[in-house]
């Protein structure tokens, strides 16, 4: 089992902190986000971390070293992080892995209960979600059927005024992929998008395409909003430091 962590972005909305510290290493009550995440991931029994860096890549490597809790770390540097997006970062790591895989983004704070829920999923693709809260959430949402199958995905820009959220769930940006799904669905789809020049796009569009194919068992694992928070700006950081997640 591998764990990919995407940690290439600048984190401009967290300036001035991210002028001197990469977003993934922003401290929450004194402990960097990335280390808080890796502590929980290590408990899952993964045998390798694959961390995609970009902004201040050397800072992350220097502070982590080549292993964490005796689990090897493989670093992949996206030197074009300023002109690409997360689809490119994930593609850079894609062909290095042929195993069951977890995918995390670096700006998340979450509880062990969230990961316990994800581990219970036997789907080809497990997608952690929460009921959509318009006051605290934005970003991609997944449409589901009555059996919690993920049937469509909508980016923020597709959610126009009057958008119906009744059958949608907010993506937390934590996933679990079987080796079969990773190697035979995600990797080819990522390669196709990159070959087409779509380097400044989102990996969520790849998931959307795979959902539409109807060939894979893709299910949401819905958890309470209290199990996680995303830290994009200073208000998020303040809210995280006052949460029960620490």
C-alpha positions, 0 to 999 in steps of 0.5 A: 500500500502506497500513499501519495501526498500532493504538496506542490502548491504555493498556498498564496492565501496563507501568505505571509506564512507561505513566503517562508514556509511551504503550505504543507509545512504550515504549523497548526498548534506547532506541528506542520500539517504534513507531519500531522497527516503522515502520522495518521497515514503511517498507522494505516500500514503503508510501505511508502510515502510518495510526496510531490513537491514544488514550492520550496521543495528542498525545505520539505525534503530537508525537514522530512529526510528520506523516511518517516517512522521507518517508512521510506519517502520518495520525493517527486518534484514538480518544477513547473508547479507555478504553471501546472495544476494537480493533474500534472503533479499526480501524473508525475507520480503515477507511473512510480506506483503499481499498488493499492494507493491512498491519495491525499492533498497536503492542506488537510487536517483530519481525524483517525475516524475518517481513515477508519471509514475509508479503510472499510470501503471495498470499492475500486475507488473510495472517495471520502465526502461530507454532506455539503455545507454552503457556509463552510465549503466550496469546491468539487462535489460528487453526485451519488445514487441510492447505493452511494455509487459516485455517478458524476463530479462537478467542479466549483466552476460548474456549480452555478446559481440554483445548483442542486446539492440534494444528491451531491457530496463535498469531496474531502480530497482523500481517496483509496484506489485499488491497484487494478483501478490505479493501474488500469483506470487512473494512470492511463486517463492521466496520461491521456490528459497530459498527452493532450496538453491539459497540464493546468487541469484537475485530476477530478476531471479524470475521476469524472471521466472514469465515472462516466465510463461506468466500468468501475465500482466507485463509491463515496465514504460519507463522513461528518464535517467534524472529521476534517477541515481544509486549510486554504486561508488564514480563517481556515487556519484559525478554525483548525486551531480551535477544532477538536481535530488536534 
